[in-house]
Amino acid sequence: MKCSSLVHSLMGYALGRNKAKSKFYSFVYIFIVSGMFVPFAILMMPLAKQTAELHLANWGGVIILYVVFYMPMNVMLYSGYLVNIPIALEEAARVDGASTWRTYWSIIFPVMRPMHATVAVITALAVWNDVMTPLIIMAGSGQNTLPLAQLNFQSQFGTNYNLAFASYLLSLIPILIFYGICQKQILNGVTNGAVK
């Protein structure tokens, strides 16, 4: 999630600030965001083959795929949130002699904290509940994620409901704690975006 927030916020910043000025940035933004319309079912078999060839049929490959899969939505959220951040903050930093990187890291990145929390919760929830990606990519590797391990409670002839539901409840606890920690930031982001 940290990698996702850093990479996607950088891309959202670059595209959000430049897409109105440049056709190239506008095209790149549309190209990246259009990735939301590509269903995973179309990508399953080529991804399984490529990750196996690149020796990425493991945790590392799945993490890279998650960063790429959630890029369109997260870049759209970050670039949309940048509209609420006044450009005067960046202009003041430039007058003080700050570079673009320094301006982003010292001013823009901390101001986008509510959007970082929102992106982190949305991405964490989607990754935490995903069954298909690890099932396809890590098949036969002997490694499991929590949703894949929960499939062990179901068989062809029946389901062990008491263990299955206990595992479902236990798997809810970390995500609920994470949401509880980020809730204040998410509410601040909603409030900041509501009033101009």
Backbone as numpy.savetxt, mean C-alpha at the origin, in Angstrom:
# Nx Ny Nz CAx CAy CAz Cx Cy Cz
4.96 -2.15 4.89 4.14 -0.96 4.89 5.01 0.29 4.89
6.14 0.24 5.60 7.03 1.39 5.61 7.60 1.64 4.22
8.02 0.56 3.57 8.55 0.67 2.22 7.48 1.21 1.28
6.28 0.68 1.43 5.16 1.12 0.60 4.87 2.59 0.82
4.81 3.03 2.07 4.52 4.44 2.36 5.61 5.35 1.80
6.86 4.96 1.94 7.96 5.80 1.45 7.96 5.90 -0.06
7.92 4.75 -0.75 7.99 4.73 -2.21 6.76 5.40 -2.82
5.59 5.05 -2.32 4.35 5.58 -2.92 4.17 7.06 -2.61
4.61 7.51 -1.44 4.49 8.95 -1.14 5.45 9.76 -2.01
6.65 9.22 -2.26 7.59 9.89 -3.16 7.01 10.01 -4.56
6.44 8.92 -5.05 5.84 8.95 -6.39 4.64 9.88 -6.42
3.79 9.81 -5.39 2.63 10.69 -5.33 3.02 12.15 -5.29
4.11 12.46 -4.57 4.59 13.84 -4.50 5.10 14.31 -5.86
5.94 13.50 -6.49 6.50 13.88 -7.79 5.40 14.05 -8.83
4.47 13.12 -8.87 3.41 13.18 -9.87 2.37 14.24 -9.53
2.01 14.34 -8.25 0.98 15.29 -7.84 1.38 16.73 -8.06
2.63 17.06 -7.83 3.09 18.45 -8.01 3.38 18.79 -9.47
3.63 17.79 -10.31 4.05 18.08 -11.69 3.04 17.71 -12.76
1.98 16.96 -12.42 1.07 16.50 -13.48 0.28 17.64 -14.12
0.06 18.73 -13.39 -0.66 19.86 -13.97 0.24 20.67 -14.91
1.56 20.61 -14.68 2.50 21.40 -15.49 2.99 20.66 -16.73
3.10 19.34 -16.64 3.76 18.56 -17.69 2.87 17.43 -18.19
2.82 17.27 -19.51 2.05 16.17 -20.09 2.69 14.83 -19.78
4.01 14.81 -19.68 4.71 13.57 -19.36 4.29 13.04 -17.99
4.31 13.92 -16.97 3.92 13.51 -15.62 2.44 13.12 -15.58
1.63 13.83 -16.34 0.21 13.50 -16.40 0.00 12.11 -17.00
0.76 11.80 -18.07 0.67 10.48 -18.69 1.13 9.38 -17.74
2.26 9.64 -17.03 2.78 8.64 -16.09 1.77 8.41 -14.97
1.14 9.48 -14.48 0.13 9.35 -13.42 -1.05 8.50 -13.90
-1.55 8.79 -15.09 -2.68 8.01 -15.63 -2.26 6.57 -15.87
-1.04 6.36 -16.36 -0.54 5.01 -16.60 -0.48 4.20 -15.30
0.05 4.82 -14.23 0.17 4.11 -12.95 -1.20 3.85 -12.35
-2.07 4.86 -12.34 -3.39 4.71 -11.73 -4.25 3.72 -12.52
-4.03 3.61 -13.83 -4.82 2.65 -14.62 -4.51 1.21 -14.23
-3.44 0.99 -13.46 -3.14 -0.35 -12.97 -4.19 -0.89 -12.03
-5.05 -0.01 -11.49 -6.13 -0.47 -10.61 -7.17 -1.28 -11.38
-7.21 -1.11 -12.70 -8.23 -1.77 -13.49 -7.79 -3.13 -14.03
-6.57 -3.54 -13.71 -6.07 -4.84 -14.17 -6.35 -5.88 -13.09
-7.21 -6.86 -13.37 -7.51 -7.86 -12.33 -6.34 -8.82 -12.11
-6.24 -9.29 -10.87 -5.14 -10.19 -10.51 -5.22 -11.51 -11.27
-6.41 -11.94 -11.64 -6.57 -13.22 -12.34 -5.81 -13.24 -13.67
-5.70 -12.10 -14.31 -4.98 -12.02 -15.58 -3.47 -12.15 -15.35
-3.00 -11.66 -14.21 -1.56 -11.63 -13.93 -1.04 -12.87 -13.23
-1.93 -13.74 -12.76 -1.51 -14.86 -11.90 -0.43 -15.74 -12.52
-0.71 -16.29 -13.67 0.22 -17.26 -14.25 1.54 -16.64 -14.69
1.52 -15.46 -15.40 2.83 -14.85 -15.73 3.65 -14.49 -14.49
2.98 -14.02 -13.44 3.71 -13.67 -12.21 4.31 -14.89 -11.55
3.55 -15.99 -11.51 4.07 -17.22 -10.91 5.31 -17.70 -11.68
5.24 -17.62 -13.00 6.38 -18.06 -13.82 7.59 -17.14 -13.64
7.36 -15.83 -13.66 8.48 -14.88 -13.53 9.12 -14.93 -12.15
8.31 -15.02 -11.11 8.90 -15.08 -9.76 9.69 -16.37 -9.57
9.24 -17.46 -10.17 10.00 -18.71 -10.08 11.33 -18.59 -10.82
11.30 -17.96 -12.01 12.53 -17.81 -12.79 13.54 -16.88 -12.10
13.03 -15.86 -11.40 13.90 -14.90 -10.72 14.24 -15.33 -9.29
13.84 -16.55 -8.91 14.05 -17.08 -7.56 13.42 -16.18 -6.49
12.23 -15.65 -6.80 11.50 -14.79 -5.88 10.21 -15.45 -5.40
10.13 -16.77 -5.50 8.94 -17.48 -5.03 9.04 -17.70 -3.52
9.16 -16.58 -2.79 9.33 -16.62 -1.34 8.75 -15.34 -0.75
9.05 -15.09 0.52 8.54 -13.89 1.20 8.96 -12.61 0.48
10.21 -12.54 0.07 10.71 -11.33 -0.60 9.94 -11.01 -1.86
9.67 -12.03 -2.67 8.90 -11.82 -3.89 7.49 -11.35 -3.62
6.87 -11.92 -2.59 5.50 -11.50 -2.25 5.48 -10.06 -1.76
6.48 -9.65 -0.98 6.54 -8.26 -0.50 6.71 -7.30 -1.67
7.60 -7.65 -2.61 7.78 -6.80 -3.80 6.48 -6.69 -4.59
5.79 -7.81 -4.75 4.52 -7.78 -5.48 3.48 -6.92 -4.77
3.43 -6.96 -3.45 2.48 -6.13 -2.72 2.79 -4.64 -2.91
4.07 -4.29 -2.89 4.44 -2.88 -3.11 3.99 -2.43 -4.49
4.14 -3.30 -5.49 3.73 -2.96 -6.86 2.21 -2.97 -7.00
1.53 -3.96 -6.42 0.08 -4.07 -6.58 -0.68 -2.89 -5.98
-0.22 -2.38 -4.85 -0.95 -1.30 -4.18 -0.43 0.08 -4.58
0.52 0.12 -5.51 1.04 1.39 -5.99 -0.03 2.27 -6.64
-0.88 1.77 -7.54 -1.86 2.66 -8.18 -2.78 3.38 -7.19
-3.36 2.63 -6.28 -4.28 3.24 -5.33 -3.56 4.20 -4.39
-2.41 3.80 -3.89 -1.69 4.64 -2.93 -1.16 5.92 -3.58
-0.67 5.82 -4.81 -0.19 7.02 -5.53 -1.36 7.97 -5.76
-2.52 7.43 -6.10 -3.69 8.27 -6.29 -4.08 8.97 -4.99
-4.04 8.24 -3.86 -4.37 8.85 -2.57 -3.38 9.94 -2.19
-2.09 9.66 -2.35 -1.07 10.64 -1.98 -1.15 11.89 -2.86
-1.27 11.71 -4.16 -1.31 12.89 -5.04 -2.59 13.68 -4.82
-3.69 13.01 -4.47 -4.92 13.72 -4.14 -4.80 14.49 -2.85
-4.08 13.94 -1.88 -3.90 14.62 -0.59 -3.01 15.84 -0.74
-2.07 15.80 -1.68 -1.16 16.93 -1.89 -1.89 18.20 -2.31
-3.09 18.06 -2.88 -3.86 19.23 -3.28 -4.18 20.10 -2.06
-4.36 19.46 -0.89 -4.68 20.18 0.34 -3.47 20.83 1.00
-2.27 20.47 0.55 -1.05 21.05 1.14 -0.65 22.26 0.32
-0.62 23.44 0.93 -0.31 24.65 0.15 1.10 24.63 -0.41
1.21 25.08 -1.65 2.52 25.13 -2.32 3.41 26.19 -1.66
2.80 27.09 -0.90 3.57 28.15 -0.23 4.59 27.57 0.75
4.29 26.41 1.33 5.25 25.76 2.23 6.53 25.41 1.50
6.39 24.87 0.29 7.57 24.51 -0.49 8.31 25.74 -0.99
7.56 26.78 -1.38 8.20 28.01 -1.85 9.00 28.66 -0.72
8.46 28.63 0.49 9.19 29.20 1.63 10.47 28.41 1.91
10.39 27.09 1.76 11.59 26.26 1.98 12.64 26.54 0.91
12.21 26.75 -0.32 13.16 27.06 -1.39 13.83 28.41 -1.16
13.06 29.39 -0.67 13.63 30.69 -0.36 14.70 30.55 0.73
14.47 29.63 1.67 15.44 29.40 2.73 16.63 28.55 2.28
16.61 28.10 1.02 17.75 27.37 0.47 17.63 25.86 0.51
16.45 25.34 0.79 16.29 23.88 0.87 16.17 23.29 -0.54
16.76 22.13 -0.73 16.63 21.43 -2.00 15.25 20.76 -2.07
14.93 20.20 -3.23 13.64 19.53 -3.38 13.54 18.34 -2.43
14.63 17.56 -2.32 14.62 16.40 -1.42 14.46 16.83 0.03
15.19 17.87 0.42 15.11 18.38 1.80 13.70 18.92 2.09
13.11 19.60 1.11 11.75 20.12 1.26 10.77 18.98 1.46
10.93 17.94 0.64 10.01 16.80 0.76 10.18 16.13 2.12
11.42 15.82 2.49 11.67 15.02 3.67 11.37 15.79 4.96
11.64 17.08 5.01 11.49 17.86 6.24 10.12 18.51 6.38
9.44 18.79 5.26 8.17 19.52 5.33 7.00 18.68 4.85
7.07 18.19 3.62 5.92 17.52 3.02 5.66 16.15 3.66
6.70 15.35 3.87 6.52 14.02 4.43 5.85 14.06 5.81
6.29 14.92 6.74 5.59 14.98 8.04 4.16 15.50 7.94
3.91 16.43 7.01 2.55 16.98 6.86 1.60 15.92 6.34
2.13 14.95 5.59 1.28 13.90 5.03 1.05 12.74 6.01
1.33 12.94 7.28 1.20 11.86 8.28 -0.21 11.24 8.30
-1.29 12.02 8.22 -2.62 11.38 8.19 -2.80 10.46 6.98
-2.24 10.86 5.83 -2.36 9.99 4.65 -1.46 8.77 4.79
-0.32 8.90 5.47 0.52 7.72 5.72 -0.26 6.70 6.54
-0.97 7.19 7.55 -1.75 6.28 8.40 -2.87 5.62 7.60
-3.54 6.39 6.76 -4.62 5.84 5.94 -4.10 4.78 4.98
-3.02 5.10 4.28 -2.42 4.15 3.34 -1.93 2.91 4.07
-1.33 3.09 5.24 -0.83 1.95 6.00 -1.97 1.03 6.42
-3.08 1.59 6.89 -4.21 0.75 7.32 -4.84 0.03 6.14
-5.06 0.74 5.04 -5.68 0.11 3.86 -4.79 -1.00 3.31
-3.50 -0.71 3.19 -2.56 -1.70 2.65 -2.41 -2.88 3.61
-2.28 -2.59 4.91 -2.12 -3.67 5.88 -3.33 -4.59 5.90
-4.52 -4.01 5.84 -5.74 -4.82 5.85 -5.82 -5.71 4.62
-5.49 -5.14 3.46 -5.55 -5.93 2.22 -4.49 -7.04 2.22
-3.29 -6.72 2.66 -2.20 -7.71 2.68 -2.48 -8.79 3.72
-2.98 -8.39 4.88 -3.24 -9.32 5.98 -4.29 -10.36 5.57
-5.26 -9.95 4.77 -6.36 -10.85 4.40 -6.14 -11.56 3.07
-5.05 -11.27 2.37 -4.85 -11.83 1.04 -4.48 -13.31 1.10
-5.18 -14.09 0.32 -4.90 -15.53 0.24 -4.28 -15.88 -1.12
-4.79 -15.25 -2.18 -4.43 -15.68 -3.53 -2.96 -15.45 -3.88
-2.43 -14.27 -3.58 -1.04 -13.98 -3.97 -0.04 -14.94 -3.33
-0.05 -15.12 -2.00 0.91 -16.09 -1.45 0.64 -17.52 -1.88
-0.64 -17.85 -2.11 -0.97 -19.21 -2.54 -0.36 -19.51 -3.91
-0.42 -18.53 -4.82 0.12 -18.73 -6.17 1.65 -18.65 -6.17
2.19 -17.63 -5.50 3.63 -17.36 -5.58 4.44 -18.35 -4.75
3.99 -18.64 -3.51 4.78 -19.48 -2.61 4.33 -20.94 -2.61
3.60 -21.34 -3.62 3.12 -22.73 -3.66 4.31 -23.69 -3.71
4.30 -24.66 -2.82 5.35 -25.67 -2.78 6.62 -25.24 -2.08
6.68 -24.01 -1.55 7.90 -23.55 -0.89 7.94 -23.94 0.58
6.81 -24.38 1.12 6.75 -24.74 2.53 6.55 -23.55 3.45
6.46 -22.35 2.87 6.21 -21.15 3.66 4.74 -20.80 3.60
4.21 -20.27 4.69 2.80 -19.92 4.76 2.61 -18.53 5.32
1.52 -17.92 4.92 1.05 -16.72 5.60 -0.11 -17.17 6.50
-0.61 -16.26 7.32 -1.69 -16.63 8.25 -2.95 -17.11 7.53
-3.43 -16.42 6.48 -4.62 -16.95 5.79 -4.40 -18.32 5.16
-3.18 -18.59 4.69 -2.89 -19.93 4.14 -2.89 -20.98 5.24
-2.36 -20.61 6.40 -2.37 -21.55 7.52 -3.79 -21.84 7.98
-4.67 -20.86 7.86 -6.06 -21.06 8.27 -6.81 -22.01 7.33
-6.29 -22.17 6.13 -6.90 -23.13 5.20 -6.74 -24.58 5.68
-5.81 -24.82 6.58 -5.59 -26.17 7.11 -6.77 -26.67 7.93
-7.61 -25.75 8.42 -8.76 -26.15 9.21 -9.93 -26.61 8.34
-9.78 -26.48 7.02 -10.82 -26.93 6.09 -10.27 -28.06 5.24
-11.08 -29.06 5.07 -10.66 -30.19 4.24 -11.76 -30.49 3.23
-11.53 -31.47 2.42 -12.51 -31.86 1.40 -13.79 -32.38 2.04
-13.67 -32.96 3.21 -14.82 -33.63 3.81 -15.43 -32.87 4.98
-14.82 -31.77 5.40 -15.40 -31.04 6.52 -14.52 -29.90 6.98
-15.04 -29.17 7.94 -14.33 -28.02 8.50 -14.32 -28.14 10.01
-13.17 -27.91 10.59 -13.04 -27.91 12.03 -13.40 -26.49 12.51
-14.70 -26.26 12.75 -15.19 -24.90 12.98 -14.65 -24.26 14.24
-14.50 -25.03 15.32 -14.04 -24.40 16.56 -12.62 -23.85 16.41
-11.71 -24.61 15.79 -10.35 -24.11 15.58 -10.31 -23.01 14.51
-11.13 -23.16 13.47 -11.14 -22.16 12.39 -11.58 -20.80 12.92
-12.69 -20.77 13.67 -13.20 -19.50 14.17 -12.28 -18.91 15.25
-11.65 -19.75 16.03 -10.68 -19.25 17.01 -9.50 -18.59 16.29
-9.04 -19.20 15.20 -7.93 -18.61 14.45 -8.35 -17.31 13.77
-9.61 -17.24 13.31 -10.10 -16.01 12.68 -10.13 -14.86 13.69
-10.60 -15.16 14.90 -10.65 -14.13 15.94 -9.25 -13.68 16.36
-8.34 -14.64 16.48 -6.97 -14.28 16.85 -6.28 -13.45 15.76
-6.61 -13.74 14.51 -5.99 -12.99 13.42 -6.55 -11.57 13.31
-7.71 -11.32 13.90 -8.28 -9.97 13.90 -7.55 -9.04 14.86
-7.00 -9.58 15.94 -6.45 -8.76 17.02 -5.32 -7.83 16.55
-4.30 -8.30 15.81 -3.22 -7.37 15.40 -3.71 -6.23 14.52
-4.62 -6.53 13.59 -5.11 -5.48 12.69 -5.96 -4.48 13.45
-6.75 -4.94 14.43 -7.55 -4.02 15.24 -6.66 -3.11 16.08
-5.58 -3.67 16.64 -4.64 -2.86 17.42 -3.97 -1.82 16.52
-3.56 -2.24 15.33 -2.92 -1.32 14.38 -3.87 -0.20 13.98
-5.13 -0.55 13.71 -6.11 0.47 13.36 -6.35 1.42 14.53
-6.41 0.87 15.73 -6.60 1.72 16.92 -5.47 2.72 17.08
-4.24 2.31 16.78 -3.09 3.21 16.88 -3.18 4.31 15.81
-3.59 3.94 14.61 -3.62 4.89 13.49 -4.92 5.69 13.41
-5.92 5.36 14.21 -7.25 5.97 14.08 -7.21 7.49 14.23
-6.43 7.99 15.18 -6.38 9.43 15.41 -5.84 10.16 14.17
-4.80 9.59 13.57 -4.23 10.22 12.37 -5.22 10.19 11.21
-5.95 9.07 11.06 -6.92 8.96 9.97 -8.02 9.99 10.14
-8.51 10.15 11.36 -9.56 11.15 11.62 -9.04 12.56 11.37
-7.78 12.83 11.73 -7.19 14.14 11.43 -7.11 14.38 9.94
-6.77 13.33 9.17 -6.69 13.46 7.73 -8.04 13.74 7.10
-9.07 13.09 7.60 -10.42 13.33 7.08 -10.85 14.75 7.40
-10.57 15.22 8.61 -10.95 16.57 9.03 -10.18 17.62 8.23
-8.87 17.38 8.04 -8.06 18.35 7.28 -8.50 18.43 5.84
-8.90 17.30 5.27 -9.31 17.31 3.87 -10.70 17.85 3.65
-11.50 17.99 4.71 -12.89 18.41 4.56 -13.03 19.92 4.43
-12.13 20.67 5.05 -12.26 22.13 5.09 -11.10 22.74 4.35
-11.38 23.65 3.43 -10.31 24.34 2.70 -10.16 25.75 3.23
